[in-house]
Amino acid sequence: MAKRTTLDKPFTITPTRTQNVVLNYRQNDFCIYFRANKLPPPYEYRLWEANVRYKAITANQYAFFTNIPAGEYEFSVGSVMYPQFPPARLRIRVDSPMWLQWWFLPMLFLYGLILISIIFYFLYRYRLRQFMRIHVVRENIARDLHDDMGSYLSSISILTQSVETLALTDPERARALVKKIGETARQVMDSMSDIIWSVNPDNDSMTQIVQRMRDVGADLLEEQDVLFSLHVNDLVLQSYLPLEQRRDFFLIYKEALHNIAKYAKAEQVWVRLERKENSLVLHIHDNGIGFEPQRPGNIALSGNGIKNMNTRASKMNAVLNITTQLGQGTQIVLHLPLP
């Protein structure tokens, strides 16, 4: 029920007094009290507005109104028996609710336009970030194809020419070169397989990444009679790596196992993948011969393997630590912040 407002101050019937009252839309039930100085009843009161014309005659000294629409009104009261006396007047304004004000729809339209603009702006920023991410991934894939594939294919071309030259003069060396061509071709296939796997959206889940890690570990190490074990805690499987991080993370892992297979002469390799707070932590430990990091010309450092691992870790804002000592094996720890 609307709130009732009572104008309890009496109004004498004189032509010299006029007041204005402003009510909100909830106060559209109200009672007006008036007093006639020595004028007997009945009294006539009126409530006038452009679309509302109401008048009544009463012996009471009050007028009661209910459910008055919004608008500008003039209330007047006078004597029926003595019409020569001018009536007392009161101006009353009942305000409309906010949603019926003239400015509400333009303001709502303006706010809606601002909201839509903000939404389109953030969609544009999101699309732009997605485009830049895809562009970076494409650049990385193009660079890897140019560097790795180009290097491998150039080697195959050079070795093929050498085989043609040595086929008649030195058959043994020619057979060794053919074997090397086969190994290089397998490296090309492995690299292409890694690139295709990394960009396949079916491999977005952490479960697929872990399965790929198991397969690569088994392929690289178990053929050399190296005992390989991989332990993953349950929190890791609930994590998510975007495409560019997934690719660099996996290639760091694969490069580490390649180095172990080539140089470590290990009998056992332990891999542990766990999640600590908001980071993914990869531990790789072998019981091989180790190496001296500071020793110039060290065979384990002579290639681009460790350099590539550090470069990829830097791209992911990850921290890569390699701890090793002659005869004590090597331990690699990668701390990768999750997005």
C-alpha positions as CSV (number, residue, x, y, z in Angstrom):
1,M,0.0,0.0,0.0
2,A,1.3,3.5,-0.8
3,K,2.7,5.6,2.0
4,R,0.2,8.1,3.4
5,T,1.3,11.7,3.8
6,T,-0.8,14.0,6.0
7,L,-0.6,17.7,5.6
8,D,-1.6,18.5,9.2
9,K,-1.0,22.2,9.2
10,P,-4.4,24.0,8.7
11,F,-5.0,26.4,5.8
12,T,-7.1,29.4,6.4
13,I,-9.3,30.6,3.6
14,T,-7.5,33.7,2.6
15,P,-6.3,34.9,-0.8
16,T,-2.9,35.7,0.5
17,R,-1.5,32.2,1.3
18,T,-0.3,29.7,-1.2
19,Q,2.1,26.7,-0.6
20,N,3.8,24.1,-2.8
21,V,4.1,20.4,-1.8
22,V,6.3,17.8,-3.6
23,L,5.5,14.1,-3.2
24,N,7.1,11.0,-4.7
25,Y,5.2,8.3,-6.5
26,R,4.8,6.2,-3.3
27,Q,3.1,9.1,-1.5
28,N,0.1,9.3,-3.8
29,D,-2.4,8.6,-0.9
30,F,-2.7,11.8,1.2
31,C,-5.0,13.8,3.4
32,I,-5.2,17.6,3.4
33,Y,-6.6,19.3,6.5
34,F,-7.9,22.8,6.3
35,R,-9.6,25.3,8.7
36,A,-12.2,27.9,7.9
37,N,-12.1,31.0,10.1
38,K,-15.7,31.5,11.3
39,L,-17.2,30.1,8.1
40,P,-19.7,27.3,8.6
41,P,-19.9,24.1,6.5
42,P,-20.4,22.9,3.9
43,Y,-17.1,23.4,2.1
44,E,-16.3,22.7,-1.5
45,Y,-12.8,21.5,-2.4
46,R,-11.3,20.8,-5.8
47,L,-8.3,19.0,-7.2
48,W,-7.4,20.1,-10.7
49,E,-4.9,18.8,-13.2
50,A,-4.8,18.6,-17.0
51,N,-6.3,15.1,-17.1
52,V,-7.9,15.0,-13.6
53,R,-10.8,17.2,-12.5
54,Y,-12.2,16.3,-9.1
55,K,-14.5,18.3,-6.8
56,A,-16.6,17.5,-3.8
57,I,-18.7,19.1,-1.0
58,T,-18.1,18.1,2.6
59,A,-18.9,19.2,6.1
60,N,-15.5,17.9,7.3
61,Q,-12.4,20.0,7.5
62,Y,-10.2,17.6,5.5
63,A,-10.0,16.1,2.1
64,F,-8.7,12.6,1.5
65,F,-7.3,11.4,-1.9
66,T,-6.0,7.9,-2.9
67,N,-3.9,6.6,-5.8
68,I,-3.4,10.0,-7.3
69,P,-1.4,9.7,-10.7
70,A,1.8,11.6,-11.2
71,G,1.3,15.2,-12.2
72,E,1.0,18.8,-11.2
73,Y,-2.2,19.5,-9.2
74,E,-3.9,22.5,-7.6
75,F,-6.0,21.9,-4.6
76,S,-8.5,24.6,-3.6
77,V,-11.1,24.9,-0.8
78,G,-13.8,27.4,-0.3
79,S,-17.1,28.0,1.3
80,V,-20.4,27.0,-0.4
81,M,-22.5,29.4,1.5
82,Y,-20.2,32.3,1.1
83,P,-18.7,32.1,-2.4
84,Q,-17.6,35.7,-2.3
85,F,-14.6,34.7,-0.1
86,P,-11.7,33.5,-2.3
87,P,-10.6,29.9,-1.8
88,A,-7.3,28.8,-0.2
89,R,-5.0,27.1,-2.7
90,L,-2.3,24.5,-2.5
91,R,0.0,23.3,-5.3
92,I,0.8,19.6,-5.2
93,R,3.3,17.8,-7.4
94,V,3.4,14.0,-7.4
95,D,6.6,12.9,-9.1
96,S,6.7,10.0,-11.5
97,P,8.8,6.9,-10.8
98,M,12.3,6.9,-12.3
99,W,11.4,4.5,-15.1
100,L,8.6,6.9,-16.2
101,Q,10.7,10.0,-16.3
102,W,11.4,11.5,-19.7
103,W,15.1,11.1,-19.3
104,F,15.0,7.4,-18.3
105,L,14.8,5.8,-21.8
106,P,17.5,8.0,-23.3
107,M,19.7,7.3,-20.3
108,L,18.9,3.6,-20.5
109,F,19.8,3.7,-24.2
110,L,23.1,5.5,-23.5
111,Y,24.0,3.0,-20.7
112,G,23.1,0.1,-23.0
113,L,25.3,1.6,-25.8
114,I,28.2,2.0,-23.4
115,L,27.8,-1.6,-22.1
116,I,27.6,-2.9,-25.7
117,S,30.7,-0.9,-26.6
118,I,32.6,-2.3,-23.6
119,I,31.6,-5.8,-24.5
120,F,32.7,-5.3,-28.1
121,Y,36.0,-3.8,-26.9
122,F,36.8,-6.8,-24.7
123,L,35.8,-9.2,-27.5
124,Y,38.1,-7.3,-29.8
125,R,40.9,-7.4,-27.3
126,Y,40.3,-11.2,-26.8
127,R,40.3,-11.8,-30.5
128,L,43.4,-9.7,-30.9
129,R,45.2,-11.7,-28.1
130,Q,44.1,-15.0,-29.7
131,F,45.3,-13.8,-33.1
132,M,48.7,-12.8,-31.6
133,R,49.0,-16.2,-29.8
134,I,48.3,-18.0,-33.1
135,H,50.7,-15.7,-34.9
136,V,53.5,-16.5,-32.3
137,V,52.8,-20.2,-32.6
138,R,52.9,-20.0,-36.4
139,E,56.2,-18.2,-36.2
140,N,57.6,-20.8,-33.8
141,I,56.5,-23.6,-36.0
142,A,57.9,-21.9,-39.1
143,R,61.2,-21.3,-37.4
144,D,61.5,-24.9,-36.2
145,L,60.6,-26.1,-39.7
146,H,63.2,-23.8,-41.2
147,D,65.9,-24.6,-38.6
148,D,65.4,-28.3,-37.8
149,M,63.8,-29.6,-41.0
150,G,66.1,-27.4,-43.2
151,S,69.1,-28.7,-41.3
152,Y,68.0,-32.3,-41.5
153,L,67.1,-32.1,-45.2
154,S,70.3,-30.4,-46.1
155,S,72.3,-33.1,-44.3
156,I,70.3,-35.8,-46.2
157,S,71.1,-34.0,-49.5
158,I,74.8,-33.7,-48.8
159,L,75.0,-37.3,-47.6
160,T,73.2,-38.5,-50.7
161,Q,75.7,-36.8,-53.0
162,S,78.5,-38.3,-50.9
163,V,77.0,-41.8,-51.3
164,E,76.8,-41.4,-55.1
165,T,80.5,-40.4,-55.1
166,L,81.7,-43.2,-52.8
167,A,79.4,-46.0,-54.1
168,L,82.1,-47.3,-56.4
169,T,85.3,-46.2,-54.7
170,D,84.5,-46.9,-51.0
171,P,81.5,-49.1,-50.5
172,E,82.0,-49.5,-46.7
173,R,81.9,-45.7,-46.2
174,A,79.0,-45.4,-48.6
175,R,77.0,-48.0,-46.5
176,A,77.8,-46.0,-43.3
177,L,76.5,-42.8,-45.0
178,V,73.3,-44.6,-46.1
179,K,72.8,-45.6,-42.4
180,K,73.3,-42.0,-41.3
181,I,70.8,-40.9,-44.0
182,G,68.2,-43.3,-42.5
183,E,68.9,-42.0,-38.9
184,T,68.4,-38.4,-40.2
185,A,65.2,-39.3,-41.9
186,R,63.9,-40.8,-38.7
187,Q,64.8,-37.6,-36.9
188,V,62.8,-35.6,-39.5
189,M,59.8,-37.9,-38.9
190,D,60.1,-37.5,-35.1
191,S,60.3,-33.7,-35.4
192,M,57.3,-33.6,-37.7
193,S,55.4,-35.9,-35.4
194,D,56.1,-33.6,-32.4
195,I,54.9,-30.5,-34.4
196,I,51.7,-32.2,-35.5
197,W,51.0,-33.5,-32.0
198,S,51.6,-30.1,-30.4
199,V,49.1,-28.3,-32.6
200,N,46.4,-31.0,-32.5
201,P,43.5,-29.7,-30.3
202,D,42.7,-33.3,-29.3
203,N,45.9,-33.2,-27.2
204,D,44.9,-30.2,-25.1
205,S,44.2,-32.2,-21.9
206,M,47.0,-32.9,-19.4
207,T,46.1,-36.6,-19.7
208,Q,47.2,-36.7,-23.3
209,I,50.5,-34.8,-22.5
210,V,51.3,-37.4,-19.7
211,Q,50.6,-40.3,-22.1
212,R,52.9,-38.7,-24.7
213,M,55.6,-38.4,-22.1
214,R,55.3,-42.1,-21.2
215,D,55.5,-43.1,-24.8
216,V,58.5,-41.0,-25.6
217,G,60.3,-42.2,-22.4
218,A,59.7,-45.8,-23.3
219,D,60.8,-45.4,-26.9
220,L,64.0,-43.5,-26.1
221,L,65.2,-45.4,-23.0
222,E,63.8,-48.9,-22.8
223,E,65.4,-49.9,-26.1
224,Q,68.8,-49.2,-24.3
225,D,67.7,-51.4,-21.3
226,V,67.3,-48.3,-19.1
227,L,64.7,-48.6,-16.4
228,F,62.3,-45.7,-16.9
229,S,59.6,-44.6,-14.4
230,L,57.2,-41.7,-14.5
231,H,55.1,-40.6,-11.5
232,V,52.3,-38.0,-11.9
233,N,50.2,-36.8,-9.0
234,D,46.4,-36.3,-9.4
235,L,46.5,-32.4,-9.3
236,V,48.6,-32.4,-12.5
237,L,45.8,-34.1,-14.5
238,Q,43.5,-31.2,-13.4
239,S,45.8,-28.6,-14.9
240,Y,45.8,-27.0,-18.3
241,L,48.6,-25.8,-20.6
242,P,47.9,-23.6,-23.6
243,L,49.2,-24.7,-26.9
244,E,52.5,-22.7,-26.9
245,Q,53.4,-23.7,-23.4
246,R,52.4,-27.3,-24.0
247,R,54.8,-27.5,-27.0
248,D,57.8,-26.0,-25.3
249,F,57.2,-28.0,-22.1
250,F,57.1,-31.3,-24.0
251,L,60.2,-30.4,-26.1
252,I,62.2,-29.6,-23.0
253,Y,61.3,-33.0,-21.5
254,K,62.1,-34.8,-24.8
255,E,65.4,-32.9,-25.2
256,A,66.4,-33.9,-21.6
257,L,65.7,-37.6,-22.3
258,H,67.6,-37.4,-25.6
259,N,70.6,-36.1,-23.8
260,I,70.3,-38.9,-21.2
261,A,70.0,-41.5,-23.9
262,K,73.1,-40.2,-25.8
263,Y,75.5,-39.2,-23.1
264,A,74.5,-40.3,-19.6
265,K,75.1,-44.1,-19.8
266,A,72.4,-44.4,-17.1
267,E,70.8,-47.6,-15.8
268,Q,67.7,-45.9,-14.4
269,V,65.8,-42.6,-15.0
270,W,63.2,-41.2,-12.6
271,V,60.7,-38.6,-13.8
272,R,58.2,-36.9,-11.4
273,L,55.6,-34.4,-12.5
274,E,53.7,-32.6,-9.7
275,R,51.8,-29.4,-9.1
276,K,52.8,-27.1,-6.3
277,E,50.4,-24.2,-5.7
278,N,50.2,-22.5,-9.1
279,S,53.2,-24.1,-10.7
280,L,54.0,-27.3,-12.6
281,V,57.2,-28.9,-11.4
282,L,59.1,-31.5,-13.6
283,H,61.9,-33.5,-12.0
284,I,64.2,-35.7,-14.2
285,H,66.9,-37.6,-12.4
286,D,69.3,-40.2,-13.8
287,N,72.1,-42.3,-12.2
288,G,74.4,-41.9,-15.1
289,I,78.0,-40.6,-15.4
290,G,77.1,-37.0,-15.1
291,F,79.4,-34.2,-16.5
292,E,81.3,-31.1,-15.5
293,P,79.3,-28.0,-16.6
294,Q,82.3,-25.7,-16.4
295,R,84.6,-27.9,-18.4
296,P,85.3,-26.5,-21.9
297,G,84.4,-28.8,-24.8
298,N,82.2,-31.1,-22.7
299,I,80.4,-33.4,-25.1
300,A,77.1,-33.0,-23.2
301,L,77.3,-29.2,-23.7
302,S,78.7,-29.1,-27.2
303,G,75.4,-29.3,-29.0
304,N,72.4,-27.1,-28.9
305,G,70.3,-29.4,-26.5
306,I,70.8,-27.5,-23.2
307,K,70.8,-24.2,-25.0
308,N,67.5,-25.0,-26.6
309,M,66.1,-26.1,-23.2
310,N,67.0,-22.8,-21.6
311,T,65.6,-20.8,-24.5
312,R,62.3,-22.6,-24.3
313,A,62.1,-22.3,-20.5
314,S,62.8,-18.5,-20.8
315,K,59.9,-18.2,-23.4
316,M,57.5,-19.8,-20.9
317,N,58.8,-17.6,-18.0
318,A,59.8,-20.9,-16.4
319,V,62.9,-21.7,-14.3
320,L,65.2,-24.5,-15.4
321,N,67.9,-25.9,-13.0
322,I,70.4,-28.5,-14.0
323,T,72.5,-30.1,-11.2
324,T,75.2,-32.6,-12.1
325,Q,78.5,-34.1,-11.0
326,L,80.8,-36.6,-12.4
327,G,79.8,-40.1,-11.3
328,Q,76.7,-38.8,-9.5
329,G,74.2,-38.5,-12.4
330,T,72.2,-35.5,-13.4
331,Q,69.1,-33.8,-12.0
332,I,66.9,-31.5,-14.1
333,V,64.1,-29.4,-12.4
334,L,61.7,-27.2,-14.4
335,H,59.3,-24.8,-12.5
336,L,56.6,-23.7,-14.9
337,P,54.0,-21.1,-13.7
338,L,50.5,-22.1,-14.8
339,P,48.3,-19.6,-16.5
